[in-house]
Amino acid sequence: MSIPPLPPSAAPEKVAQAYSRLQELFGGGELPEVVLCMGQVEPFLRDFAMNYRKFVCTEGALDVRTKALLALAAACQSRCP
């Protein structure tokens, strides 16, 4: 069973708002398909956005740059576009 992506043009208002916030966090451009699939379940998408901002976009044991480099390395290793 697969969950189809919910395009921004078809998203309800709260989902569209979460898409916009995530788009800003990701630096603009198109959202990854996995995020569009999360749009099918609005509370899950909101929680993801909140946790992404809280744990990825803030300093912690690792600085933000190191976290971004680790994410890039994982994406390359898994051949994620």
Stockholm file with secondary structure:
# STOCKHOLM 1.0

chainA/1-81         MSIPPLPPSAAPEKVAQAYSRLQELFGGGELPEVVLCMGQVEPFLRDFAMNYRKFVCTEGALDVRTKALLALAAACQSRCP
#=GR chainA/1-81 SS CCCCCCCGGGCCHHHHHHHHHHHHHTTSSCCCHHHHHHTTSHHHHHHHHHHHHHHTSSCSSSCHHHHHHHHHHHHHHTTCC
#=GC SS_cons        CCCCCCCGGGCCHHHHHHHHHHHHHTTSSCCCHHHHHHTTSHHHHHHHHHHHHHHTSSCSSSCHHHHHHHHHHHHHHTTCC
//
